[in-house]
Every structure is written in C-alpha cells, then in structure tokens.
C-alpha cells in the first residue's frame, strides 16, 4: 500500500509483463490506482456491498483529468454508500431510466430533434462530457440546485462568464424538457438568475492585427495552424471549420451541409488557392481534415486560443472576431451587403422573409470574387 499523491501517480510506469497493476491507497481502504499496459491510469474503488455481500469495483475517473484529492473524496463517499447499502439502492433507482446520463441521452435524441448538428454537438458536450462527468450516475430527481450551480460557477471561474452562461442555458433547456415530459416536477434551476449577462462583442481586428495573428499561428501544431488560418480566410464559424469533411469539398468549393450549419441552411464557400493549400490530408478513416483522434473534429479551442494570444502579443480578441472582421473589411472594400451575407451564411435583407421564398440566387461569381479579394487583402498580395 502507498500514499497516493499526484506526483506518485504521474511517476507510475505501465507494466511490461501483465495487463494491469493496481496500487492501493493507505488512507482509504478500497481506493486505488489502476494502470494498464497501454499506460491508461484510472482511479478506482473496490469494496463489499452491504446488501448483496458482493465485491464490486467502481471506476472513479481518469488520472490526469482529476487530482488525487478529488478522487479520494469520491472514494470516501463510495465507501460510505457501500457500507450503508445506499449504493445498491441508488443503482436500483438508476435502472429505472432515471439517471441524469440516461435523461440527457433521451433529451439529445428526442428533445433536440430538428435542431442543427452544431447545436446538438455543443449541448452534448455541455451535458454528457462535462455535467454528467460529475453527476451522471445520480438519480435525476435527487439533483439539487446547489450541485447544478456549483458546476456552472466552476466553469465561470475556470473558463469564462460567457462559457458558464452557455452551460446554464443548456442545463435550463434540459431541465425544462424533463419537466414537460413529467420526469421532474420542477427544474432545479427554476427562479435562478443566470451566472452572467450575454456580451455583445463589436471587436473588429485590423488587417495588421490579423496578419500578426496569422504569423503567430506558427507557434501551433500543424493541424491547429491550418485550422486557424482557414478560419481567418473563410469567415465561417469555428465548429463548421472544425468538422470539415472530405465529402464537402468539390474543386474550389466547400459546400457546408445544412445539418452542420448553425441556421440549418447549406452554404457554399469558395476556397482560394491559399485556402486549398492549407488543407491537411483528410483522415482516411473518418474523412475529417481536422482531427486528433481520427474519429471526431478537433476540440480544445480555449487552450489553442490562449497559446495563440501569447504568441501574437495581445489578448483582447476571440476566434469569432475573425468572422466579424471578415464581414466588416469586405463591406469597407465595397462588396454588396447581400453578397457578404451569403458568404457567411446570414439570412437577412434580400434573402429574408417573403423575398427569401422567391430569391434562390446563389451569387457564386460574386462570392468567389469576395473570397478572393479577402485572401489578397489578408495576405497583402
């Protein structure tokens, strides 16, 4: 037995002659670290359950994603639940399809029908990857306002107020859905004030600032470098570029399908020679241009933005400012508003309301000219 610490966990090497090894903590009985021959490190708890008298092992979480102190606290609570029988009673309730994870999966598949793939992906990240990581096995009726707001406020402190507001909205919609279907009597967030006010940004980056950021992208990995520069050249949304698939490219045109756009409308984006040269080789398995695991689009935008801001030497900007700057500079260059709106897939003016029913023009020649002019201006060709 050992005293598990963050330093010790980081130093443990994968076993060479067996599938896995387990190191047991000398502070809490049953709490340990499991290390596989592939180098995967997980915190676990193993104990005898009071009601069934059966020994059960529970995975607490991945080492590296949580500190030892957090894992030890979870193990302490599991130890209490095993001794009291609460763990088995809670498991019985979870089998009734009332866990937060099962409710979230139901909401994503049924409650979000008809919404864009990009929106579903964001909500899925907020609920399954983040919120359910902490409370997924808990019965949804037992969730408290304090637990929910603790999660939201933690995001506010660790990431940003805007990020916490997005999670708050995702959770509010999720709980309202559960109220409507009869799973909950009242939302845990009913009557709760949002953690932040929405901010309306008006930052437009100058061409000189954009060129500094372009050069600063050299500090990133090749995948992120190409992603950032393509984001700047096309003026499209972050998740739309991240999910770029080989099937969406046809010659000089990228056709963004409706199920991946924020407004559920397809869009055609002209790829300048520079933009085409930036495209990395698509993954042979998934067809994605920007992926780290060969299966899903890149993530980790906050870390990348932080690195890029440091390399650029100024930080009062966001990735979405590229899109606003794209539109503003094209207006200043004299391109018609309806052409610019078409380039960034906005629906207004010539394409909104009744006009949009009859006006099906795609303005491909004008779009090509706009994207080409923007590429020349940005690169000072």
Buried (B, 14 or more C-beta within 10 A) or exposed (E): EEEBEEEEBEEBEBEEEEEBBEBBBEEBBBBBBBBBEEEEBBBBBBBEBBBEEEEBEBEBBEBEEBBBEBBBBBBBBBBEBBEEEBBBBBBEBBEEEBBBBBBBBBBBEEBBEEBBBBBBBBBBBBBBEBBBBBBBBBBBBEBEEEBBBEBBEBBBEEEBBBBBBBBBBBBBBBBBBBEEEEBBEEBBBEEBEBBBEEEEEEEBBEEEBBBBBBEBBEEBEEBBBBBBBBBBBBBBBBBBBBBBBBEBBEEBBBEBBEEBBBEBBBBBBBBBEBBEEBBBEBBEEBEBBBBBEEEBBBBEBEEBBEBBBEBBEEEEBBBEBBBBBBBBBBEEEEBBBBBBBBBBBBEEBBBEEEEBEEEEEEBEEBBBBBBBBBBEBBBEE
